[in-house]
Amino acid sequence: PYDLTKAQLNVWHEIERDLSGQALMSRLVQGDVGSGKTILAFLAMIMTVENGYQAVLMAPTEVLARQHFQAMEKLLQEQNIDFGHPVLLTGSDTAKEKREKYALIASKEANLVIGTHALIQEKVQYNNLGLVITDEQHRFGVAQRARLWTKNVQPPHVLVMTATPIPRTLAMTLYGDLDVSVIDELPP
């Protein structure tokens, strides 16, 4: 219901270009809390799903995963997007709930998958995974992130988000394999 800031638009154009290009996206989006990283992640997920792929967003806590899930549901409803079918997968789901959600994910009936570390469990089988987004990615180990990235026959696009300020030179050293985008403007 609001316009993106200039900084958000700049980063969105980088993400959109990556998702539309020949090479796989491997991008770090850095911005303060409230700068609008999540809406950019949602737009990338929607673009991915619109093109026939699944998209995954992994959050470090169940509270944050639940917030993302509810915000995604609200966005889909408000914008009348009927091709996006989100599911929330967390460690606190019952065994029955997990089995049902695993089936939805494996069949691609659920194409917007949001959750916690439960997303990388062995029993989760994705179906044409096109995009993996990790929120506050430094809270996950390299092996955990790699497990999610390799759960597909073909490697997916990768987007990682952080609110932790990292100087560009340090980011290039730590995440040399990632392109770095910075949202340096807060919405009004």
KARA-V986697 format. One record per pair of residues at least 6 apart in sequence whose C-alpha atoms are under 7 Angstrom apart, sorted by the first residue. I is the first residue (numbers start at 1). J is the second residue. D is the distance in Angstrom with one decimal. If there is no record, write none. Layout:
# KARA-V986697
i=I j=J d=D
i=I j=J d=D
This chain:
# KARA-V986697
i=5 j=187 d=6.1
i=7 j=183 d=5.3
i=7 j=184 d=6.2
i=7 j=185 d=5.9
i=8 j=36 d=6.9
i=8 j=183 d=6.1
i=11 j=181 d=6.1
i=11 j=183 d=7.0
i=12 j=40 d=6.2
i=18 j=24 d=6.9
i=18 j=25 d=5.1
i=19 j=25 d=6.3
i=24 j=156 d=7.0
i=24 j=157 d=5.1
i=25 j=157 d=4.7
i=25 j=158 d=5.6
i=26 j=157 d=6.3
i=26 j=158 d=4.8
i=26 j=159 d=5.9
i=26 j=178 d=5.0
i=26 j=179 d=6.2
i=27 j=158 d=6.4
i=27 j=159 d=4.9
i=27 j=160 d=6.3
i=27 j=178 d=4.8
i=27 j=179 d=4.6
i=27 j=180 d=5.8
i=28 j=159 d=5.9
i=28 j=160 d=4.8
i=28 j=161 d=5.7
i=28 j=178 d=6.0
i=28 j=179 d=6.0
i=28 j=180 d=4.8
i=28 j=181 d=6.1
i=29 j=160 d=6.2
i=29 j=161 d=4.7
i=29 j=162 d=6.4
i=29 j=180 d=6.1
i=29 j=181 d=4.8
i=29 j=182 d=5.8
i=30 j=161 d=5.9
i=30 j=162 d=5.0
i=30 j=163 d=5.7
i=30 j=181 d=6.2
i=30 j=182 d=4.8
i=30 j=183 d=6.2
i=31 j=37 d=6.8
i=31 j=162 d=6.6
i=31 j=163 d=5.0
i=31 j=182 d=5.8
i=31 j=183 d=4.8
i=31 j=184 d=6.3
i=32 j=163 d=4.8
i=33 j=163 d=5.7
i=34 j=186 d=6.7
i=35 j=183 d=6.5
i=35 j=185 d=6.5
i=35 j=186 d=4.6
i=35 j=187 d=6.3
i=42 j=72 d=7.0
i=45 j=55 d=5.4
i=46 j=84 d=7.0
i=48 j=54 d=6.8
i=48 j=55 d=6.4
i=48 j=130 d=6.5
i=48 j=131 d=6.8
i=49 j=55 d=6.5
i=49 j=84 d=6.7
i=49 j=111 d=6.5
i=50 j=83 d=7.0
i=53 j=128 d=5.4
i=53 j=129 d=5.6
i=53 j=130 d=5.1
i=54 j=111 d=4.5
i=54 j=112 d=6.1
i=54 j=127 d=6.8
i=54 j=128 d=5.9
i=54 j=129 d=4.6
i=54 j=130 d=5.5
i=54 j=131 d=6.8
i=55 j=111 d=6.2
i=55 j=112 d=5.2
i=55 j=113 d=6.2
i=55 j=129 d=6.1
i=55 j=130 d=5.9
i=55 j=131 d=4.7
i=55 j=132 d=6.0
i=56 j=112 d=6.1
i=56 j=113 d=4.7
i=56 j=114 d=5.7
i=56 j=131 d=6.2
i=56 j=132 d=4.9
i=56 j=133 d=6.0
i=57 j=113 d=6.3
i=57 j=114 d=4.8
i=57 j=115 d=6.5
i=57 j=132 d=6.1
i=57 j=133 d=4.6
i=57 j=134 d=5.8
i=58 j=114 d=6.0
i=58 j=115 d=5.2
i=58 j=116 d=5.3
i=58 j=117 d=6.9
i=58 j=133 d=6.2
i=58 j=134 d=4.9
i=58 j=135 d=6.1
i=59 j=65 d=5.3
i=59 j=115 d=6.1
i=59 j=116 d=5.1
i=59 j=134 d=6.3
i=59 j=135 d=5.1
i=60 j=116 d=5.8
i=60 j=135 d=7.0
i=60 j=136 d=6.8
i=60 j=139 d=6.3
i=61 j=116 d=6.1
i=62 j=90 d=6.5
i=62 j=116 d=6.1
i=65 j=114 d=6.4
i=65 j=115 d=5.2
i=65 j=116 d=6.3
i=69 j=88 d=6.3
i=69 j=114 d=6.2
i=84 j=111 d=6.4
i=84 j=112 d=6.4
i=85 j=109 d=6.8
i=85 j=110 d=5.0
i=85 j=111 d=5.5
i=85 j=112 d=5.8
i=86 j=110 d=5.6
i=86 j=111 d=6.2
i=86 j=112 d=4.4
i=86 j=113 d=5.7
i=87 j=110 d=5.9
i=87 j=112 d=6.4
i=87 j=113 d=5.2
i=87 j=114 d=6.2
i=88 j=113 d=6.3
i=88 j=114 d=5.0
i=88 j=115 d=5.4
i=89 j=114 d=6.3
i=89 j=115 d=4.7
i=89 j=116 d=6.8
i=89 j=118 d=6.4
i=89 j=119 d=6.6
i=90 j=115 d=5.4
i=90 j=116 d=5.4
i=90 j=118 d=5.3
i=91 j=118 d=5.4
i=102 j=124 d=5.7
i=104 j=110 d=5.2
i=105 j=111 d=6.8
i=105 j=125 d=6.8
i=105 j=126 d=5.9
i=105 j=127 d=7.0
i=106 j=125 d=5.2
i=106 j=126 d=5.2
i=106 j=127 d=5.5
i=107 j=127 d=6.7
i=108 j=127 d=5.6
i=120 j=147 d=6.3
i=120 j=148 d=5.3
i=126 j=151 d=6.9
i=126 j=152 d=6.6
i=128 j=152 d=6.9
i=129 j=152 d=6.1
i=129 j=156 d=6.2
i=130 j=156 d=4.6
i=130 j=157 d=6.0
i=131 j=156 d=5.1
i=131 j=157 d=4.6
i=131 j=158 d=5.9
i=132 j=149 d=6.8
i=132 j=156 d=6.5
i=132 j=157 d=6.2
i=132 j=158 d=5.0
i=132 j=159 d=6.3
i=133 j=158 d=6.0
i=133 j=159 d=4.7
i=133 j=160 d=5.5
i=134 j=159 d=6.5
i=134 j=160 d=4.8
i=134 j=161 d=6.2
i=135 j=160 d=6.0
i=135 j=161 d=4.9
i=135 j=162 d=6.4
i=136 j=161 d=5.6
i=136 j=162 d=4.6
i=136 j=163 d=7.0
i=137 j=160 d=6.0
i=137 j=161 d=6.4
i=137 j=162 d=6.5
i=149 j=155 d=6.4
i=149 j=156 d=6.5
